[in-house]
């Protein structure tokens, strides 16, 4: 199912400079697999080699933090907007 | 160099003063690679702490949406230091998420508050001149 994936500036260099890309999948994990198929340089940037979301990114499905709705297993439907945001912290 | 309109500089200081007992944080938006701040998006500090901050991710989402709708990008982050200099801490450097961003520090240590800006690339801090005023 086609969804829009919005990329933060730091990841765009790995996706031909695009600020958002179209991807397919029925879950967040499948959508991320698809963007890595399209843009192999994104491999390892959002999902760890252990298959978990990196702790230094936050991912939203529309207005929902996916960590609270099943993480990579969270379902997606047509026209959902998936936003990848860097975790911002400091001291 | 970072160009920062006076009213937006003041908005960051006002936010820092409003949250006097905790570090205040927010995002700044402008054109990509334009070295100019055109909008300030105050965000919540999930840590509610005077010594650390974690920028609320839902606030980031909203700021990102607002910026995109206005044809801008998130190009940096600001946060306050309540009792120390306007200079990035080791934690700031270790957690800096984007080498393309501007890292703006607002220090309330002195009166009036001090606003400075930095680039943080691969752990290296470089101060950049802040030019206050409109283009």
Backbone of each chain as ProteinMPNN parsed JSONL, in Angstrom:
{"seq_chain_A": "XXXXXXXXXXXXXXXXXXXXXXXXXXXXXXXXXXXXXXXXXXXXXXXXXXXXXXXXXXXXXXXXXXXXXXXXXXXXXXXXXXXXXXXXXXX", "coords_chain_A": {"N_chain_A": [[0.854, -1.196, 0.0], [0.621, 2.187, -0.861], [2.447, 4.626, 0.845], [3.504, 7.748, 2.301], [6.784, 8.566, 3.164], [8.397, 10.608, 5.292], [11.469, 12.206, 5.403], [14.138, 13.113, 7.596], [16.438, 15.893, 7.426], [19.057, 14.942, 7.769], [19.089, 12.365, 6.746], [18.573, 12.567, 4.069], [20.585, 12.69, 2.203], [21.065, 10.076, 1.678], [19.009, 9.329, 0.14], [18.849, 10.363, -2.395], [18.556, 13.065, -1.976], [15.919, 13.647, -1.544], [13.049, 14.926, 0.234], [10.827, 13.563, 0.978], [9.629, 10.247, 0.41], [7.976, 7.744, -1.556], [6.554, 4.676, -0.515], [5.915, 1.137, -0.147], [3.973, -1.231, 1.734], [2.598, -3.274, 4.363], [3.035, -2.978, 6.972], [4.916, -0.945, 9.308], [7.519, -1.943, 9.389], [7.682, -3.308, 6.929], [7.402, -1.196, 5.189], [9.761, 0.208, 5.739], [11.593, -1.725, 4.896], [11.064, -1.553, 2.201], [11.861, 1.071, 1.558], [14.578, 0.819, 1.94], [15.152, -1.013, -0.047], [14.723, 0.641, -2.243], [16.525, 2.672, -1.721], [19.426, 1.857, -0.99], [21.432, 2.942, 0.638], [20.174, 3.791, 2.898], [20.079, 1.679, 4.542], [20.387, 0.344, 7.748], [20.196, 2.808, 8.919], [17.81, 3.474, 10.133], [16.637, 1.19, 11.104], [17.98, -1.255, 13.214], [20.688, -3.703, 12.929], [19.779, -5.787, 14.354], [17.17, -5.715, 13.85], [15.517, -3.847, 15.071], [13.971, -0.674, 15.899], [16.138, 2.108, 15.676], [17.445, 3.749, 18.565], [17.996, 6.394, 18.345], [16.236, 7.543, 16.619], [12.904, 8.765, 16.136], [9.776, 7.552, 15.218], [6.851, 8.295, 13.534], [3.509, 7.34, 12.831], [1.33, 8.979, 11.066], [-0.113, 10.838, 13.559], [0.879, 9.297, 15.595], [3.212, 7.884, 17.794], [5.154, 5.278, 16.828], [6.27, 3.46, 18.563], [4.428, 2.964, 20.494], [2.419, 1.621, 19.301], [3.021, -0.834, 18.345], [5.477, -0.739, 17.134], [7.795, -1.763, 14.695], [5.991, -3.54, 13.766], [3.629, -2.23, 13.516], [0.581, -1.621, 11.849], [0.03, -0.253, 8.541], [-1.898, 1.857, 6.386], [-3.193, 2.793, 3.146], [-2.08, 5.979, 2.13], [-1.219, 6.79, 4.635], [1.01, 8.823, 6.552], [4.315, 8.517, 7.2], [6.615, 9.569, 9.471], [10.007, 10.14, 9.947], [12.032, 11.074, 12.509], [14.862, 12.682, 13.907], [16.089, 11.824, 17.148], [16.309, 14.305, 19.552], [18.433, 15.627, 21.841], [20.224, 16.7, 24.771], [22.5, 18.427, 26.974]], "CA_chain_A": [[0.0, 0.0, 0.0], [1.526, 3.34, -0.931], [2.45, 5.618, 1.915], [4.574, 8.742, 2.193], [7.753, 8.532, 4.257], [9.098, 11.895, 5.382], [12.838, 11.998, 5.873], [14.816, 14.281, 8.167], [17.512, 16.392, 6.565], [20.289, 14.159, 7.908], [19.001, 11.115, 5.977], [18.22, 12.782, 2.66], [21.744, 12.392, 1.35], [21.009, 8.65, 1.342], [17.789, 9.101, -0.65], [18.882, 11.254, -3.547], [18.218, 14.434, -1.604], [14.465, 13.856, -1.43], [12.561, 15.152, 1.6], [9.9, 12.476, 1.271], [9.635, 9.204, -0.613], [6.824, 6.841, -1.539], [6.952, 3.3, -0.247], [4.804, 0.198, 0.001], [4.083, -2.204, 2.807], [1.405, -3.324, 5.206], [3.466, -2.604, 8.319], [6.046, -0.005, 9.329], [8.722, -2.691, 9.042], [7.691, -3.565, 5.48], [7.645, 0.097, 4.527], [11.194, 0.509, 5.847], [12.287, -2.649, 3.982], [10.893, -1.056, 0.837], [12.707, 2.243, 1.288], [15.962, 0.351, 1.821], [15.256, -1.575, -1.412], [14.839, 1.749, -3.187], [17.685, 3.503, -1.381], [20.226, 0.95, -0.142], [22.253, 3.664, 1.612], [19.404, 3.969, 4.136], [20.208, 0.465, 5.347], [21.045, 0.544, 9.039], [20.021, 4.178, 9.423], [16.572, 3.594, 10.91], [16.426, -0.108, 11.748], [19.273, -1.845, 13.573], [20.943, -5.025, 12.342], [18.971, -6.749, 15.116], [15.772, -5.6, 13.425], [14.731, -2.967, 15.948], [14.118, 0.754, 15.606], [17.243, 2.768, 16.356], [16.969, 4.597, 19.664], [18.19, 7.808, 18.036], [15.169, 8.089, 15.771], [11.507, 8.596, 16.518], [8.979, 7.321, 14.015], [5.419, 8.527, 13.717], [2.514, 7.026, 11.809], [0.448, 10.138, 11.24], [0.185, 11.513, 14.834], [1.148, 8.322, 16.644], [4.557, 7.35, 17.974], [4.951, 3.85, 16.54], [6.705, 2.609, 19.683], [3.271, 2.652, 21.336], [1.375, 0.936, 18.516], [3.541, -2.065, 17.739], [6.809, -0.497, 16.546], [7.914, -2.134, 13.279], [4.818, -4.341, 13.403], [2.429, -1.387, 13.428], [0.016, -1.664, 10.494], [-0.165, 1.009, 7.815], [-2.88, 1.792, 5.304], [-2.971, 3.771, 2.082], [-2.052, 7.414, 2.416], [-0.594, 7.147, 5.909], [2.271, 9.56, 6.45], [5.288, 8.019, 8.17], [7.656, 10.584, 9.661], [11.207, 9.737, 10.679], [12.575, 12.276, 13.14], [15.979, 12.381, 14.8], [15.923, 12.117, 18.569], [17.09, 15.502, 19.841], [18.657, 15.699, 23.279], [21.501, 17.276, 25.136], [22.585, 18.775, 28.384]], "C_chain_A": [[0.889, 1.246, 0.0], [1.332, 4.299, 0.248], [3.579, 6.609, 1.625], [5.488, 8.598, 3.403], [8.535, 9.836, 4.231], [10.456, 11.698, 6.054], [13.394, 13.263, 6.514], [16.002, 14.675, 7.292], [18.736, 15.484, 6.6], [20.267, 12.87, 7.079], [18.818, 11.333, 4.48], [19.367, 12.503, 1.704], [21.735, 10.933, 0.908], [19.819, 8.326, 0.438], [17.713, 10.103, -1.795], [18.442, 12.679, -3.24], [16.738, 14.698, -1.406], [14.037, 14.052, 0.025], [11.476, 14.15, 1.974], [9.913, 11.505, 0.096], [8.361, 8.378, -0.475], [7.322, 5.423, -1.292], [5.706, 2.45, -0.066], [5.07, -0.744, 1.157], [2.808, -2.203, 3.616], [1.732, -3.058, 6.672], [4.603, -1.588, 8.194], [7.328, -0.721, 8.897], [8.816, -2.959, 7.548], [7.951, -2.282, 4.696], [9.136, 0.432, 4.576], [12.018, -0.452, 4.986], [12.222, -2.109, 2.557], [11.756, 0.179, 0.581], [14.183, 1.849, 1.205], [16.183, -0.321, 0.458], [15.467, -0.454, -2.433], [16.127, 2.537, -2.991], [18.587, 2.704, -0.43], [21.076, 1.678, 0.902], [21.499, 3.934, 2.919], [19.473, 2.739, 5.046], [20.96, 0.762, 6.638], [20.838, 1.913, 9.648], [18.804, 4.314, 10.344], [16.314, 2.322, 11.721], [17.791, -0.736, 12.004], [19.464, -3.207, 12.882], [20.183, -6.107, 13.106], [17.484, -6.624, 14.773], [14.893, -4.78, 14.351], [14.916, -1.513, 15.509], [15.318, 1.305, 16.356], [16.709, 3.678, 17.459], [17.163, 6.077, 19.345], [17.274, 8.313, 16.924], [13.819, 7.879, 16.45], [10.712, 8.467, 15.225], [7.51, 7.509, 14.357], [4.641, 7.991, 12.523], [1.418, 8.064, 12.005], [0.806, 10.808, 12.571], [0.632, 10.561, 15.933], [2.6, 7.85, 16.623], [4.463, 5.831, 17.821], [5.422, 2.942, 17.671], [5.523, 2.173, 20.546], [2.188, 1.89, 20.579], [1.941, -0.282, 17.783], [4.878, -1.927, 17.044], [6.827, -0.924, 15.076], [6.731, -2.984, 12.813], [3.556, -3.521, 13.234], [1.881, -1.396, 11.999], [-0.059, -0.28, 9.868], [-1.22, 0.786, 6.736], [-2.551, 2.886, 4.294], [-3.006, 5.192, 2.627], [-1.634, 7.772, 3.84], [0.672, 7.951, 5.618], [3.174, 9.081, 7.578], [6.401, 9.064, 8.27], [8.8, 9.995, 10.471], [11.847, 11.016, 11.206], [13.792, 11.902, 13.978], [15.594, 12.649, 16.251], [16.854, 13.279, 18.904], [17.209, 15.642, 21.352], [20.019, 16.314, 23.537], [21.502, 17.627, 26.609], [22.992, 20.205, 28.585]], "O_chain_A": [[1.822, 1.332, 0.798], [0.22, 4.708, 0.583], [4.476, 6.346, 0.823], [5.015, 8.517, 4.537], [9.245, 10.129, 3.27], [10.563, 11.104, 7.126], [13.148, 14.366, 6.025], [16.501, 13.866, 6.51], [19.383, 15.276, 5.574], [21.326, 12.34, 6.744], [18.899, 10.381, 3.703], [19.157, 12.129, 0.551], [22.326, 10.588, -0.115], [19.645, 7.181, 0.021], [16.643, 10.62, -2.117], [18.01, 13.411, -4.13], [16.335, 15.828, -1.133], [14.587, 13.428, 0.933], [11.231, 13.913, 3.157], [10.169, 11.883, -1.047], [7.752, 8.326, 0.594], [8.372, 5.021, -1.794], [4.603, 2.958, 0.137], [6.215, -1.022, 1.515], [2.029, -1.252, 3.566], [0.838, -2.929, 7.507], [5.172, -1.399, 7.119], [8.124, -0.175, 8.133], [9.893, -2.854, 6.96], [8.633, -2.291, 3.671], [9.71, 0.882, 3.584], [13.029, -0.051, 4.409], [13.191, -2.193, 1.803], [12.325, 0.317, -0.501], [14.952, 2.478, 0.477], [17.263, -0.214, -0.123], [16.271, -0.576, -3.357], [16.74, 3.008, -3.949], [18.511, 2.864, 0.788], [21.407, 1.102, 1.938], [22.114, 4.268, 3.932], [18.985, 2.762, 6.176], [22.037, 1.357, 6.62], [21.261, 2.158, 10.779], [18.78, 5.171, 11.227], [15.842, 2.37, 12.857], [18.653, -0.749, 11.125], [18.524, -3.777, 12.328], [19.965, -7.204, 12.591], [16.646, -7.333, 15.331], [13.68, -4.983, 14.416], [15.889, -1.171, 14.837], [15.503, 1.009, 17.537], [15.656, 4.299, 17.31], [16.562, 6.93, 19.997], [17.507, 9.38, 16.356], [13.628, 6.944, 17.228], [10.954, 9.192, 14.26], [7.001, 6.957, 15.333], [5.041, 8.156, 11.371], [0.677, 8.028, 12.986], [1.923, 11.305, 12.712], [0.753, 10.969, 17.088], [3.137, 7.471, 15.582], [3.771, 5.172, 18.597], [5.021, 1.78, 17.737], [5.588, 1.158, 21.24], [1.153, 1.551, 21.153], [1.422, -0.703, 16.75], [5.366, -2.878, 16.433], [5.974, -0.498, 14.297], [6.499, -3.13, 11.613], [2.517, -4.057, 12.848], [2.634, -1.2, 11.046], [-0.192, 0.728, 10.562], [-1.405, -0.327, 6.244], [-1.744, 3.778, 4.555], [-3.839, 5.547, 3.46], [-1.688, 8.942, 4.217], [1.313, 7.78, 4.581], [2.846, 9.218, 8.756], [7.045, 9.397, 7.275], [8.592, 9.424, 11.542], [12.164, 11.925, 10.44], [13.758, 10.899, 14.692], [14.858, 13.592, 16.541], [18.041, 13.245, 18.581], [16.206, 15.762, 22.054], [20.852, 16.431, 22.638], [20.644, 17.198, 27.38], [23.11, 20.659, 29.724]]}, "seq_chain_B": "XXXXXXXXXXXXXXXXXXXXXXXXXXXXXXXXXXXXXXXXXXXXXXXXXXXXXXXXXXXXXXXXXXXXXXXXXXXXXXXXXXXXXXXXXXXXXXXXXXXXXXXXXXXXXXXXXXXXXXXXXXXXXXXXXXXXXXX", "coords_chain_B": {"N_chain_B": [[28.245, 31.62, 9.614], [25.242, 32.819, 11.014], [22.167, 34.145, 10.323], [19.916, 35.882, 12.286], [16.851, 37.021, 12.974], [15.923, 39.763, 15.091], [13.519, 39.593, 16.584], [13.059, 36.872, 16.67], [15.278, 35.933, 17.969], [14.732, 37.078, 20.423], [12.417, 35.65, 21.029], [13.408, 33.118, 21.614], [14.926, 33.67, 23.873], [12.883, 34.578, 25.569], [11.428, 32.216, 25.869], [13.315, 30.653, 27.209], [13.528, 32.084, 29.586], [10.954, 31.89, 30.535], [10.819, 29.206, 31.178], [12.481, 29.023, 33.363], [13.564, 27.357, 35.423], [14.164, 24.993, 34.278], [15.892, 23.418, 31.52], [15.164, 24.926, 28.463], [13.906, 24.115, 25.223], [13.883, 24.016, 21.621], [13.047, 24.156, 18.093], [14.504, 25.459, 15.085], [13.619, 26.986, 11.997], [14.135, 27.323, 8.474], [15.387, 28.176, 5.183], [16.934, 25.41, 3.5], [20.384, 25.101, 3.918], [20.566, 27.834, 3.983], [21.46, 29.416, 6.02], [19.96, 31.084, 7.661], [17.599, 31.966, 10.119], [14.18, 31.626, 10.039], [11.905, 31.007, 11.398], [10.812, 30.129, 14.683], [10.287, 27.349, 16.72], [9.067, 26.613, 19.633], [9.533, 23.873, 21.856], [8.593, 21.103, 23.992], [10.425, 20.0, 26.913], [11.085, 16.844, 27.614], [12.483, 15.851, 29.747], [12.238, 17.713, 31.742], [14.224, 19.174, 33.273], [16.936, 20.925, 34.9], [19.442, 20.446, 33.895], [19.61, 18.693, 31.73], [18.149, 17.905, 28.494], [15.461, 16.486, 26.613], [14.108, 16.719, 23.606], [10.7, 17.019, 22.985], [9.152, 14.619, 21.017], [6.731, 14.642, 19.645], [6.207, 17.326, 19.527], [8.3, 17.989, 17.832], [7.419, 16.711, 15.506], [5.156, 18.267, 14.915], [6.342, 20.76, 14.542], [7.915, 20.185, 12.327], [5.972, 19.636, 10.414], [4.699, 22.138, 10.287], [6.8, 23.691, 9.353], [7.346, 22.499, 6.838], [4.912, 23.057, 5.585], [5.141, 25.738, 5.28], [7.097, 25.964, 3.48], [9.621, 25.631, 4.472], [12.51, 24.24, 6.188], [13.48, 22.225, 9.001], [16.246, 23.475, 10.498], [17.874, 23.561, 12.643], [18.526, 23.504, 16.221], [17.606, 24.926, 19.343], [18.644, 25.449, 22.724], [18.478, 26.072, 26.258], [20.949, 27.001, 28.672], [20.884, 26.997, 32.025], [22.564, 27.828, 34.077], [25.102, 27.888, 33.123], [27.73, 28.592, 30.69], [27.039, 29.732, 27.3], [27.783, 27.432, 25.629], [28.393, 24.412, 23.885], [27.772, 21.441, 25.716], [29.521, 18.381, 26.652], [27.542, 16.422, 26.456], [25.758, 17.632, 24.683], [27.301, 17.593, 22.374], [27.769, 14.866, 22.025], [25.223, 13.963, 21.453], [24.385, 15.322, 19.248], [22.326, 15.51, 16.469], [22.533, 16.054, 13.706], [24.801, 16.949, 11.265], [24.419, 19.099, 9.614], [22.992, 20.98, 10.927], [22.287, 24.033, 12.791], [23.382, 24.792, 16.001], [22.067, 26.28, 18.607], [22.693, 28.122, 21.492], [21.3, 29.344, 24.448], [22.187, 31.247, 27.076], [21.416, 31.725, 30.435], [23.009, 32.503, 32.395], [24.21, 34.968, 32.707], [23.103, 38.397, 32.874], [22.248, 40.746, 30.507], [20.746, 37.789, 28.874], [22.757, 35.478, 26.951], [23.213, 34.671, 23.537], [24.43, 32.252, 21.417], [25.838, 30.53, 18.562], [26.55, 27.371, 17.008], [28.328, 24.976, 14.957], [28.286, 21.485, 14.839], [30.2, 18.949, 14.01], [30.986, 15.689, 13.495], [31.757, 15.459, 16.185], [33.23, 17.721, 16.546], [33.347, 21.058, 17.582], [32.4, 24.125, 16.232], [32.265, 27.525, 16.504], [29.88, 29.82, 15.17], [29.35, 33.016, 13.727], [26.716, 35.035, 14.945], [24.475, 36.943, 13.334], [22.465, 39.469, 14.112], [19.323, 40.518, 13.1], [17.162, 41.5, 10.384], [17.081, 40.194, 7.0]], "CA_chain_B": [[27.407, 32.769, 10.001], [23.804, 32.561, 11.104], [21.384, 35.37, 10.436], [18.837, 35.629, 13.249], [16.06, 38.233, 13.219], [15.894, 40.143, 16.493], [12.321, 39.125, 17.297], [13.173, 35.422, 16.885], [16.259, 35.812, 19.051], [14.02, 37.39, 21.663], [11.468, 34.557, 21.315], [14.16, 32.036, 22.265], [15.26, 34.138, 25.236], [11.636, 34.579, 26.357], [11.125, 30.814, 26.194], [14.275, 30.218, 28.24], [13.195, 32.76, 30.853], [9.662, 31.338, 30.977], [11.104, 27.894, 31.765], [13.716, 29.386, 34.06], [14.134, 26.326, 36.295], [14.545, 23.836, 33.473], [16.388, 23.762, 30.192], [14.14, 25.102, 27.435], [14.431, 23.684, 23.921], [12.987, 24.192, 20.488], [13.646, 23.983, 16.772], [14.473, 26.636, 14.222], [13.348, 26.625, 10.608], [14.557, 28.274, 7.454], [15.733, 27.473, 3.954], [18.051, 24.484, 3.624], [21.671, 25.701, 3.547], [20.433, 29.273, 3.817], [22.102, 30.095, 7.141], [19.081, 32.109, 8.214], [16.441, 31.466, 10.867], [12.961, 32.339, 9.645], [10.836, 30.683, 12.346], [11.216, 29.44, 15.91], [9.231, 26.45, 17.187], [9.33, 26.135, 20.999], [9.119, 22.488, 22.093], [8.684, 20.687, 25.386], [11.572, 19.222, 27.371], [10.538, 15.673, 28.299], [13.23, 15.592, 30.979], [11.909, 18.731, 32.746], [15.429, 19.175, 34.102], [17.791, 22.087, 34.705], [20.768, 20.089, 33.379], [19.524, 17.951, 30.469], [16.862, 18.011, 27.803], [15.065, 15.625, 25.501], [13.081, 17.481, 22.903], [9.487, 16.217, 22.804], [9.138, 14.221, 19.602], [5.477, 15.078, 19.008], [6.425, 18.743, 19.202], [9.157, 17.992, 16.639], [6.548, 16.364, 14.368], [4.321, 19.438, 14.597], [7.223, 21.803, 14.006], [8.316, 19.753, 10.985], [4.804, 19.847, 9.541], [4.502, 23.586, 10.088], [7.894, 24.184, 8.518], [7.124, 22.033, 5.46], [3.756, 23.769, 5.022], [5.582, 27.105, 4.978], [8.203, 25.884, 2.529], [10.895, 25.689, 5.197], [13.028, 23.004, 6.76], [14.093, 22.349, 10.327], [17.684, 23.625, 10.213], [18.669, 23.625, 13.858], [17.877, 23.358, 17.525], [18.133, 25.8, 20.394], [18.266, 25.104, 24.091], [19.047, 26.998, 27.231], [21.748, 26.591, 29.82], [20.352, 27.863, 33.073], [23.609, 28.365, 34.959], [26.439, 27.747, 32.529], [27.986, 29.377, 29.487], [26.381, 29.362, 26.044], [28.751, 26.628, 24.891], [27.873, 23.039, 23.908], [28.313, 20.514, 26.704], [29.848, 17.082, 26.046], [26.286, 15.731, 26.114], [25.25, 18.25, 23.453], [28.122, 17.138, 21.25], [27.554, 13.434, 21.846], [23.88, 13.659, 20.963], [24.034, 16.176, 18.105], [21.785, 14.563, 15.496], [22.619, 16.387, 12.282], [25.949, 17.839, 11.046], [24.018, 20.275, 8.845], [22.185, 21.88, 11.749], [22.822, 25.065, 13.67], [23.137, 24.489, 17.418], [21.993, 27.59, 19.25], [22.668, 28.06, 22.95], [20.852, 30.537, 25.161], [22.64, 31.145, 28.464], [20.805, 32.636, 31.405], [23.988, 32.692, 33.472], [24.423, 36.406, 32.865], [22.001, 39.269, 32.494], [21.217, 40.033, 29.728], [21.097, 36.455, 28.387], [23.692, 35.408, 25.82], [22.817, 33.71, 22.497], [25.533, 31.931, 20.508], [25.486, 29.415, 17.673], [27.667, 26.471, 16.698], [28.206, 23.782, 14.131], [28.887, 20.322, 15.503], [30.419, 17.963, 12.95], [31.828, 14.577, 13.946], [32.27, 15.72, 17.521], [34.013, 18.949, 16.601], [32.52, 22.253, 17.767], [32.877, 25.354, 15.601], [31.309, 28.617, 16.703], [29.587, 30.646, 14.0], [28.887, 34.346, 14.082], [25.277, 35.273, 14.869], [24.18, 38.299, 12.877], [21.086, 39.736, 14.521], [18.649, 41.494, 12.248], [16.511, 40.94, 9.209], [17.899, 40.154, 5.78]], "C_chain_B": [[25.941, 32.339, 10.023], [23.089, 33.894, 11.25], [20.129, 35.075, 11.267], [18.069, 36.927, 13.491], [15.909, 38.502, 14.716], [14.69, 39.614, 17.245], [12.387, 37.62, 17.563], [14.224, 35.123, 17.947], [15.568, 36.04, 20.392], [13.039, 36.277, 22.04], [12.171, 33.398, 22.012], [14.519, 32.422, 23.702], [14.01, 34.102, 26.114], [11.259, 33.165, 26.782], [12.046, 30.322, 27.315], [13.941, 30.826, 29.603], [11.895, 32.199, 31.429], [9.88, 29.997, 31.685], [12.374, 27.968, 32.622], [14.377, 28.228, 34.809], [14.535, 25.06, 35.544], [15.173, 24.317, 32.172], [15.198, 23.85, 29.238], [14.747, 24.658, 26.105], [13.394, 23.906, 22.825], [13.761, 24.052, 19.192], [13.571, 25.281, 15.993], [14.343, 26.173, 12.768], [13.799, 27.737, 9.684], [14.821, 27.518, 6.167], [16.928, 26.554, 4.196], [19.325, 25.172, 3.142], [21.615, 27.215, 3.403], [21.079, 30.085, 4.921], [21.271, 31.25, 7.674], [17.92, 31.425, 8.942], [15.23, 32.312, 10.482], [11.793, 32.065, 10.588], [11.428, 29.923, 13.522], [10.032, 28.616, 16.39], [9.582, 25.963, 18.597], [8.782, 24.721, 21.18], [9.234, 22.19, 23.582], [9.977, 19.936, 25.644], [11.037, 18.051, 28.186], [11.241, 15.39, 29.619], [12.853, 16.564, 32.1], [13.039, 18.875, 33.762], [16.229, 20.445, 33.863], [19.138, 21.752, 34.061], [20.747, 19.27, 32.089], [18.189, 18.229, 29.79], [16.702, 16.884, 26.796], [13.896, 16.321, 24.83], [11.887, 16.57, 22.601], [9.277, 15.899, 21.325], [7.836, 14.599, 18.903], [5.551, 16.571, 18.662], [7.309, 18.887, 17.966], [8.303, 17.715, 15.403], [5.733, 17.585, 13.939], [5.15, 20.569, 14.0], [7.629, 21.468, 12.573], [7.18, 19.964, 9.994], [4.607, 21.326, 9.231], [5.573, 24.131, 9.158], [7.673, 23.772, 7.065], [5.977, 22.8, 4.807], [4.135, 25.184, 4.617], [6.773, 27.116, 4.023], [9.571, 25.979, 3.18], [11.311, 24.297, 5.633], [13.47, 23.291, 8.186], [15.611, 22.373, 10.105], [18.518, 23.742, 11.492], [17.824, 23.501, 15.102], [18.457, 24.422, 18.457], [17.782, 25.193, 21.738], [18.987, 26.027, 25.048], [19.966, 26.266, 28.197], [21.389, 27.548, 30.938], [21.449, 28.523, 33.906], [25.009, 28.265, 34.378], [26.517, 28.538, 31.225], [27.181, 28.857, 28.292], [27.379, 28.623, 25.158], [28.303, 25.163, 24.981], [28.568, 22.175, 24.961], [28.726, 19.221, 25.992], [28.595, 16.295, 25.657], [25.698, 16.29, 24.83], [25.995, 17.723, 22.234], [27.836, 15.667, 20.955], [26.223, 13.107, 21.216], [23.469, 14.508, 19.774], [23.57, 15.312, 16.932], [22.122, 14.84, 14.036], [23.781, 17.361, 12.051], [25.601, 19.085, 10.238], [23.298, 21.32, 9.675], [23.009, 22.993, 12.397], [22.434, 24.69, 15.102], [23.232, 25.787, 18.208], [21.86, 27.403, 20.756], [22.214, 29.397, 23.511], [21.306, 30.369, 26.6], [21.968, 32.207, 29.315], [21.767, 32.92, 32.562], [24.174, 34.176, 33.764], [23.182, 37.175, 32.441], [22.589, 40.473, 31.763], [21.699, 38.666, 29.251], [21.982, 36.532, 27.144], [23.206, 34.334, 24.838], [24.006, 33.502, 21.559], [25.151, 30.71, 19.67], [26.738, 28.66, 17.232], [27.284, 25.49, 15.596], [28.879, 22.664, 14.899], [28.982, 19.213, 14.466], [31.423, 16.926, 13.446], [32.527, 14.908, 15.266], [33.057, 17.006, 17.666], [33.096, 20.171, 16.62], [33.163, 23.434, 17.057], [31.842, 26.449, 15.84], [31.1, 29.354, 15.387], [29.047, 31.987, 14.49], [27.364, 34.431, 13.961], [25.073, 36.738, 14.493], [22.708, 38.56, 13.175], [20.498, 40.813, 13.624], [18.082, 40.827, 11.027], [17.439, 41.006, 8.011], [17.876, 41.503, 5.078]], "O_chain_B": [[25.479, 31.596, 9.158], [23.361, 34.668, 12.167], [19.384, 34.138, 10.979], [18.583, 37.836, 14.143], [15.782, 37.569, 15.51], [14.805, 39.226, 18.407], [11.841, 37.14, 18.557], [14.083, 34.18, 18.726], [15.783, 35.307, 21.357], [12.847, 35.99, 23.221], [11.598, 32.766, 22.9], [14.426, 31.608, 24.621], [14.062, 33.655, 27.26], [10.824, 32.942, 27.912], [11.601, 29.657, 28.25], [14.057, 30.167, 30.636], [11.75, 32.051, 32.643], [9.208, 29.691, 32.671], [13.218, 27.073, 32.589], [15.603, 28.122, 34.832], [15.167, 24.167, 36.108], [15.007, 25.47, 31.775], [14.34, 22.968, 29.21], [15.949, 24.805, 25.884], [12.193, 23.972, 23.083], [14.976, 23.855, 19.195], [12.681, 26.102, 16.216], [14.87, 25.135, 12.369], [13.84, 28.912, 10.049], [14.507, 26.331, 6.074], [17.818, 26.867, 4.986], [19.335, 25.765, 2.063], [22.492, 27.819, 2.786], [21.235, 31.299, 4.792], [21.814, 32.275, 8.089], [17.343, 30.451, 8.458], [15.25, 33.539, 10.582], [10.804, 32.799, 10.583], [12.401, 29.181, 13.385], [8.909, 29.114, 16.462], [10.325, 24.992, 18.738], [7.688, 24.412, 20.707], [9.882, 22.921, 24.331], [10.554, 19.322, 24.746], [10.587, 18.234, 29.317], [10.668, 14.761, 30.509], [13.11, 16.288, 33.272], [12.83, 18.715, 34.964], [16.213, 20.991, 32.76], [19.9, 22.656, 33.718], [21.773, 19.164, 31.418], [17.239, 18.714, 30.406], [17.67, 16.399, 26.212], [12.83, 16.488, 25.422], [12.046, 15.49, 22.034], [9.23, 16.8, 20.487], [7.832, 14.85, 17.697], [5.026, 17.012, 17.639], [7.105, 19.786, 17.151], [8.438, 18.388, 14.382], [5.635, 17.893, 12.751], [4.714, 21.249, 13.071], [7.683, 22.346, 11.712], [7.401, 20.416, 8.871], [4.381, 21.718, 8.086], [5.285, 24.94, 8.276], [7.796, 24.597, 6.16], [6.048, 23.153, 3.63], [3.525, 25.764, 3.718], [7.381, 28.161, 3.79], [10.555, 26.352, 2.541], [10.578, 23.321, 5.474], [13.789, 24.425, 8.543], [16.187, 21.415, 9.59], [19.722, 23.992, 11.432], [16.598, 23.407, 15.053], [19.634, 24.771, 18.372], [16.766, 24.514, 21.885], [19.972, 26.676, 24.696], [19.786, 25.084, 28.492], [21.567, 28.76, 30.815], [21.282, 29.645, 34.383], [25.992, 28.53, 35.07], [25.524, 29.073, 30.732], [26.714, 27.718, 28.274], [27.77, 29.103, 24.095], [27.878, 24.719, 26.048], [29.793, 22.182, 25.077], [28.325, 18.991, 24.851], [28.588, 15.588, 24.649], [25.2, 15.542, 23.987], [25.396, 17.444, 21.196], [27.68, 15.269, 19.8], [26.089, 12.097, 20.524], [22.325, 14.428, 19.328], [24.329, 14.472, 16.447], [22.008, 13.94, 13.204], [23.761, 18.475, 12.575], [26.393, 20.026, 10.18], [23.02, 22.419, 9.194], [24.23, 22.907, 12.531], [21.291, 24.317, 15.368], [24.317, 26.318, 18.444], [21.027, 26.631, 21.231], [22.693, 30.452, 23.095], [20.862, 29.445, 27.282], [21.945, 33.392, 28.984], [21.383, 33.503, 33.576], [24.282, 34.585, 34.919], [22.322, 36.652, 31.733], [23.388, 41.188, 32.367], [22.901, 38.401, 29.222], [21.957, 37.51, 26.397], [22.836, 33.233, 25.244], [24.524, 34.456, 20.979], [24.25, 29.954, 20.033], [27.822, 29.228, 17.102], [26.111, 25.217, 15.341], [29.915, 22.867, 15.532], [27.976, 18.612, 14.089], [32.563, 17.254, 13.774], [33.723, 14.669, 15.434], [33.501, 17.352, 18.761], [32.194, 20.304, 15.793], [34.344, 23.712, 17.26], [30.688, 26.323, 15.433], [32.027, 29.495, 14.589], [28.382, 32.074, 15.522], [26.791, 33.951, 12.982], [25.447, 37.646, 15.236], [21.821, 37.954, 12.574], [21.091, 41.872, 13.418], [18.474, 39.715, 10.674], [18.425, 41.743, 7.991], [18.506, 41.665, 4.033]]}, "name": "protein", "num_of_chains": 2, "seq": "XXXXXXXXXXXXXXXXXXXXXXXXXXXXXXXXXXXXXXXXXXXXXXXXXXXXXXXXXXXXXXXXXXXXXXXXXXXXXXXXXXXXXXXXXXXXXXXXXXXXXXXXXXXXXXXXXXXXXXXXXXXXXXXXXXXXXXXXXXXXXXXXXXXXXXXXXXXXXXXXXXXXXXXXXXXXXXXXXXXXXXXXXXXXXXXXXXXXXXXXXXXXXXXXXXXXXXXXXXXXXXXXXX"}
